Amino acid sequence: MTSPPPPPFRSPLLPMVARRRDEEHRVATPLELLFDLCFVVAVGQAGVELVSAFADERIGAGLLNYAMVFFAVWWAWMNFTWFASAYDNDDVLYRVTTLVQIAGVLVLAAGVRRAFEEEDYLVVWVGYVIMRVALSSQWFRAARSSRGRHGGPPCGTDAGCWPVRRAGRRCWSRRPGGAPGCSSPWPPAS
């Protein structure tokens, strides 16, 4: 009597498949709710520092610092939310990457006080970079999963070129005359 063959190995990673546009609304996962709560902590920390700046009569600096921190938090949150609603894959790697992004926002929140008091944004910047690198890895994964569908990797350009494009524009746009064929977010120097 022979035993049945072992089942084929199945990866715990699921392919990142884009959700259909006609798909019904889905409920947020507990991990996504934790993610949102950590962003609330970062915005709350910025709010506390804004109130402190107002109490010390540093209104202009407080508003500017709050706007910069809030924009960094909001932009990272909005990008993750957009990605999570477009690629609803709840496997192990997706969860771990989301936890890395949560760590990034907590690092960002830890740097808010220093940003307000000393105008030192290093910790805020490190937290933001942690979040963006983790999200870029998700985009790479989605691009790899969608390769060959719809005539090419629709999100591969976003994943692969976003960091390079951002760094290149920052460096090249500060050169006299800017970069050839590269649009700069800053107005030309006069």
C-alpha positions as CSV (number, residue, x, y, z in Angstrom):
1,M,0.0,0.0,0.0
2,T,1.4,3.4,-1.0
3,S,0.7,6.6,0.7
4,P,-0.6,9.5,-1.3
5,P,1.9,12.0,-2.6
6,P,2.5,15.1,-0.4
7,P,0.6,18.2,-1.4
8,P,2.5,20.6,-3.6
9,F,4.3,23.4,-1.8
10,R,2.2,26.6,-1.7
11,S,3.7,29.9,-0.9
12,P,2.2,31.8,2.0
13,L,2.4,34.9,-0.3
14,L,-0.5,35.7,-2.5
15,P,-0.2,37.6,-5.7
16,M,-1.0,41.3,-5.5
17,V,-4.1,41.5,-7.7
18,A,-5.8,44.8,-8.2
19,R,-9.4,45.0,-7.1
20,R,-12.1,45.3,-9.7
21,R,-13.7,48.7,-10.0
22,D,-17.2,47.2,-9.7
23,E,-16.3,45.4,-6.5
24,E,-18.4,46.2,-3.5
25,H,-17.0,48.2,-0.6
26,R,-14.9,46.2,1.9
27,V,-14.5,46.7,5.6
28,A,-11.1,47.8,7.0
29,T,-9.0,45.1,8.6
30,P,-8.0,45.4,12.3
31,L,-4.4,46.0,11.1
32,E,-5.6,49.0,9.0
33,L,-7.5,50.4,11.9
34,L,-4.3,50.1,14.0
35,F,-2.4,51.9,11.2
36,D,-5.0,54.7,11.3
37,L,-4.7,55.0,15.1
38,C,-1.0,55.4,14.9
39,F,-1.4,58.2,12.4
40,V,-3.9,59.8,14.9
41,V,-1.1,59.6,17.5
42,A,1.3,61.5,15.1
43,V,-1.3,64.2,14.3
44,G,-2.2,64.4,18.0
45,Q,1.5,64.9,18.9
46,A,1.8,67.7,16.3
47,G,-1.4,69.3,17.8
48,V,0.0,69.3,21.3
49,E,3.2,71.0,20.0
50,L,1.1,73.5,18.1
51,V,-0.8,74.5,21.2
52,S,2.5,74.7,23.1
53,A,3.9,77.0,20.3
54,F,0.8,79.2,20.5
55,A,1.2,79.4,24.3
56,D,4.8,80.5,23.9
57,E,3.6,83.1,21.3
58,R,5.5,81.4,18.5
59,I,2.4,81.4,16.3
60,G,4.1,81.7,12.9
61,A,6.8,79.1,13.6
62,G,4.2,76.8,15.2
63,L,1.8,77.0,12.2
64,L,4.7,76.3,9.8
65,N,6.0,73.4,11.8
66,Y,2.5,71.9,12.2
67,A,1.8,72.3,8.4
68,M,5.1,70.5,7.5
69,V,4.5,67.6,10.0
70,F,0.8,67.3,9.2
71,F,1.6,67.2,5.4
72,A,4.2,64.4,5.9
73,V,1.7,62.4,8.0
74,W,-1.2,63.0,5.8
75,W,0.7,62.3,2.6
76,A,2.0,58.9,3.9
77,W,-1.4,58.0,5.2
78,M,-3.2,58.9,2.0
79,N,-0.8,56.9,-0.2
80,F,-1.1,53.8,2.0
81,T,-4.9,54.1,2.0
82,W,-5.0,54.4,-1.7
83,F,-2.7,51.4,-2.2
84,A,-4.6,49.3,0.4
85,S,-7.9,49.9,-1.3
86,A,-6.4,49.2,-4.8
87,Y,-4.5,46.0,-3.8
88,D,-6.5,44.2,-1.2
89,N,-4.1,41.3,-0.3
90,D,-4.0,40.3,3.3
91,D,-1.1,37.9,3.3
92,V,1.9,37.7,5.7
93,L,4.3,39.9,3.7
94,Y,1.6,42.6,3.3
95,R,1.0,42.6,7.1
96,V,4.7,42.7,7.9
97,T,5.2,45.6,5.5
98,T,2.2,47.4,7.1
99,L,3.8,46.9,10.5
100,V,7.0,48.5,9.2
101,Q,5.0,51.5,8.0
102,I,3.4,51.7,11.5
103,A,6.8,51.7,13.0
104,G,7.7,54.5,10.6
105,V,4.8,56.7,11.6
106,L,5.7,56.1,15.3
107,V,9.3,57.2,14.6
108,L,7.9,60.3,12.9
109,A,5.7,61.0,15.9
110,A,8.7,60.6,18.2
111,G,10.5,63.4,16.3
112,V,7.7,65.9,16.4
113,R,8.7,67.6,19.6
114,R,12.3,68.1,18.4
115,A,11.0,69.4,15.1
116,F,8.9,72.1,16.9
117,E,11.4,73.0,19.6
118,E,14.7,72.8,17.7
119,E,13.5,72.8,14.1
120,D,15.4,69.5,13.7
121,Y,13.5,67.3,11.3
122,L,15.9,64.4,11.2
123,V,13.7,62.0,13.2
124,V,10.6,63.1,11.3
125,W,12.4,62.6,8.0
126,V,13.7,59.1,9.0
127,G,10.2,58.0,10.0
128,Y,8.8,59.3,6.7
129,V,11.5,57.5,4.7
130,I,10.8,54.3,6.6
131,M,7.1,54.6,5.6
132,R,7.9,55.5,2.0
133,V,10.4,52.7,1.5
134,A,7.9,50.1,2.9
135,L,5.2,51.4,0.6
136,S,7.6,51.4,-2.4
137,S,8.3,47.8,-1.7
138,Q,4.5,47.1,-1.8
139,W,4.4,48.9,-5.2
140,F,7.3,46.8,-6.4
141,R,5.4,43.7,-5.3
142,A,2.2,44.8,-7.0
143,A,4.2,45.6,-10.2
144,R,5.8,42.1,-10.2
145,S,2.4,40.4,-9.7
146,S,0.7,42.4,-12.4
147,R,3.5,42.1,-15.0
148,G,2.1,41.0,-18.3
149,R,-1.5,42.0,-17.5
150,H,-3.2,45.0,-19.2
151,G,-0.2,45.4,-21.6
152,G,2.5,45.9,-19.0
153,P,3.2,46.7,-15.4
154,P,0.9,49.7,-14.6
155,C,2.3,50.3,-11.2
156,G,5.9,49.3,-12.0
157,T,6.7,52.8,-13.1
158,D,5.4,54.3,-9.9
159,A,7.4,51.8,-7.8
160,G,10.7,51.8,-9.6
161,C,10.9,55.4,-10.7
162,W,9.4,57.3,-7.8
163,P,12.5,57.2,-5.6
164,V,14.8,57.8,-8.5
165,R,12.7,60.6,-9.9
166,R,12.4,62.4,-6.6
167,A,16.1,62.2,-5.9
168,G,17.0,63.2,-9.4
169,R,14.7,66.2,-9.5
170,R,16.0,67.4,-6.1
171,C,19.6,67.3,-7.3
172,W,19.2,68.4,-10.9
173,S,16.7,71.2,-10.3
174,R,19.1,73.0,-8.0
175,R,21.7,73.2,-10.8
176,P,21.9,76.4,-12.7
177,G,19.5,75.9,-15.7
178,G,17.9,72.8,-14.1
179,A,18.0,69.4,-15.7
180,P,17.5,68.8,-19.4
181,G,14.0,67.4,-20.0
182,C,13.2,67.4,-16.3
183,S,10.4,69.5,-14.9
184,S,11.3,71.2,-11.6
185,P,8.9,71.8,-8.8
186,W,10.8,75.1,-8.1
187,P,10.6,78.2,-10.2
188,P,13.6,79.0,-12.3
189,A,16.3,81.2,-10.6
190,S,16.4,84.7,-12.0
